[in-house]
Amino acid sequence: METSEEDPKMRMSMSHQNSSYEPQYQEVGLLLAMWSILVMNEGVVRFIQHGQPGAPNLFGGVPSRFWAPFLGGLFEVTFGLVVGLAGGVLGYFSRRLLLSLVVVQTVLGWYVFVDYVLVIPAFRINSAPAMLNLSLAASKAFGVLGILTSIAWCLALQGGQFVFICRMLAFGGERDFLFQRSGAKARAIFWNVNYLLAGVWVTASGWILIANGKGGITTAPFSAPPNVGRIPAYLLFTGLLMIAWPLIGIAISALERYSMFRKYAVGSFFVFGFVWIHYTIGQLGFIAGNPEPSAGSAAGGALHNHLSMMLCFLPVYFMWKQAEEAGSSV
């Protein structure tokens, strides 16, 4: 059995001595395929978005000759496709192949992360004038909060893909790779904290606008992706909800109140719906009527569609895994 684990042509049912892990392997493989398709979606949107130099765009603001967005989008599509096919769709197990994909995903993922989450927003903050007649300091602070929000969102995007590759290694092989067969409680708390921090940055973004007299519908869009729109109070309320709900999740996981997991999961569906509507059609719908940023609104809606799902899904998923590890039925 030592050689079968290294053979990329060996199916998952033959890759380990204990076949009881096969259902978990299939589950994680399907989740990895889904995650990779969503990563591909983001890559395609960014690829198209930056393929039209000079097009006015709320989510752009980069020089047309800047090659990093082009390569970032291309790389994101590439590793999403490779990881999805090899890990989730084909269903084959190979320790060497999956370990190589961990390396590829990590290298390309960090490139995309630094490019889109740090470099491009920093360029926009440094070069853009103050928006909505705010002071330059308040405008730049709003931009920094957008970067912090993006860090939490993209951690769920690319961190989730990394996690599911590692879980395939754990459930497909004979070793508990990075303790993926255990430790769900710590992961549930971690992803809830990430969710909560996103809420903190969103709340602070809304508060900056309202504190500077932008309490109603603004005359022009505010933009520090993913916090884009025209209704600051809506942004503030969404942020408060994104703080309160993961706080409840952290308490449930930390105290191991498994009897509450099912109710929390049902509630999470509605919270996700609220966050999703806010970041897709809620705020961006007020921008679409302006012909200049309409292309940016469409791109933003496409990006926020799956990023909001990833942010909200991972905490609930690992809370469910935590209950399974404890032998509790939820």
Secondary structure as UniProt FT lines:
FT   TURN            2..3
FT   HELIX           4..6
FT   TURN            8..9
FT   HELIX           12..14
FT   HELIX           19..21
FT   HELIX           22..49
FT   TURN            50..51
FT   TURN            53..54
FT   TURN            58..59
FT   TURN            64..65
FT   HELIX           68..83
FT   HELIX           84..89
FT   HELIX           95..113
FT   HELIX           114..119
FT   HELIX           120..127
FT   TURN            132..133
FT   HELIX           136..172
FT   HELIX           177..179
FT   TURN            180..181
FT   HELIX           184..211
FT   TURN            212..213
FT   STRAND          222..224
FT   TURN            225..226
FT   STRAND          227..229
FT   HELIX           232..255
FT   HELIX           258..260
FT   HELIX           261..277
FT   HELIX           278..282
FT   HELIX           284..286
FT   TURN            287..289
FT   TURN            291..293
FT   HELIX           294..325
FT   TURN            326..327
//
